[in-house]
């Protein structure tokens, strides 16, 4: 493949033809190769493209589809706790004990 400059594309299909201990291995491999071709000159080729026509209804329909996910209610279904029932206290109990019982510094 390297000698003939063949560019393989994909995985080969390999069929073992002969495999005997101590002798040569014979197999057939089938591979897809990249075709060799040259592009023609394309500079100066004129291409005509029709203008896209989009109805106002189609635009509005697309906008509605985009807006739909964010149109849900923003109210949370979870119950909120009053501020006084917070599970967090400051200072945390483990460190508060240390602060209260620490001996005075000399």
PLY file of the C-alpha trace (Angstrom):
ply
format ascii 1.0
element vertex 106
property float x
property float y
property float z
element edge 105
property int vertex1
property int vertex2
end_header
0.00 0.00 0.00
2.84 2.39 0.83
4.76 1.48 -2.33
1.72 2.05 -4.55
0.54 5.08 -2.54
-2.88 3.54 -1.87
-4.89 5.30 0.84
-7.06 2.78 2.67
-10.44 3.90 4.01
-12.06 1.85 6.78
-11.26 -1.62 8.09
-10.22 -4.43 5.73
-12.15 -7.68 5.36
-9.63 -10.48 5.75
-10.17 -14.10 4.64
-7.61 -16.67 5.76
-6.83 -19.01 2.89
-4.15 -21.16 4.47
-2.53 -21.36 7.90
-0.12 -24.21 8.60
2.36 -24.42 11.46
5.82 -23.25 10.42
4.74 -22.23 6.92
3.69 -19.00 5.26
0.33 -17.49 5.95
-1.92 -16.97 2.94
-4.83 -14.55 3.11
-6.96 -12.25 1.01
-7.75 -8.74 2.20
-10.40 -6.52 0.68
-10.28 -2.81 1.46
-12.00 0.36 0.36
-9.62 2.94 -1.03
-9.81 6.67 -1.49
-10.45 7.37 -5.16
-7.82 9.29 -7.08
-9.32 12.14 -9.06
-8.65 15.73 -9.98
-11.12 18.54 -9.51
-11.96 20.60 -12.55
-11.51 24.37 -12.46
-14.44 25.84 -10.58
-13.46 29.50 -10.53
-15.77 31.55 -12.67
-18.67 29.09 -12.55
-21.87 31.05 -11.95
-24.46 29.64 -9.61
-27.98 30.98 -9.23
-29.71 30.61 -5.88
-33.36 31.43 -5.41
-34.29 33.77 -2.57
-35.73 31.99 0.45
-39.36 32.84 1.08
-40.59 32.38 4.64
-44.18 33.10 5.67
-44.79 35.19 8.79
-46.81 32.31 10.25
-43.80 29.99 9.97
-41.60 32.51 11.79
-44.16 32.94 14.57
-44.56 29.16 14.91
-40.80 28.74 15.34
-40.66 31.54 17.93
-43.48 29.88 19.86
-41.61 26.57 19.84
-38.50 28.25 21.20
-40.43 30.05 23.92
-42.46 27.00 25.02
-39.89 25.49 27.46
-39.46 28.76 29.34
-43.20 29.45 29.47
-43.66 27.09 32.45
-44.56 28.54 35.79
-41.61 29.75 37.79
-43.28 28.77 41.09
-41.41 26.12 42.94
-43.34 23.10 44.08
-41.05 22.71 47.11
-42.25 24.23 50.37
-40.04 26.98 51.63
-38.95 27.01 55.27
-39.18 30.06 57.44
-35.79 31.64 58.14
-35.94 30.61 61.81
-36.04 26.91 61.00
-32.67 26.80 59.20
-30.72 23.62 59.93
-27.49 25.66 59.95
-26.29 27.41 63.06
-23.25 29.59 63.55
-20.87 28.79 64.92
-21.21 25.07 64.24
-21.76 23.10 67.45
-18.40 21.28 67.34
-16.39 24.49 67.04
-18.60 26.43 69.45
-17.70 23.96 72.20
-14.00 24.47 71.48
-14.34 28.23 71.67
-16.15 28.11 74.97
-13.87 25.60 76.67
-10.51 26.72 75.35
-8.11 27.81 78.14
-7.09 31.47 78.17
-3.88 32.33 76.36
-0.86 33.22 78.46
0 1
1 2
2 3
3 4
4 5
5 6
6 7
7 8
8 9
9 10
10 11
11 12
12 13
13 14
14 15
15 16
16 17
17 18
18 19
19 20
20 21
21 22
22 23
23 24
24 25
25 26
26 27
27 28
28 29
29 30
30 31
31 32
32 33
33 34
34 35
35 36
36 37
37 38
38 39
39 40
40 41
41 42
42 43
43 44
44 45
45 46
46 47
47 48
48 49
49 50
50 51
51 52
52 53
53 54
54 55
55 56
56 57
57 58
58 59
59 60
60 61
61 62
62 63
63 64
64 65
65 66
66 67
67 68
68 69
69 70
70 71
71 72
72 73
73 74
74 75
75 76
76 77
77 78
78 79
79 80
80 81
81 82
82 83
83 84
84 85
85 86
86 87
87 88
88 89
89 90
90 91
91 92
92 93
93 94
94 95
95 96
96 97
97 98
98 99
99 100
100 101
101 102
102 103
103 104
104 105
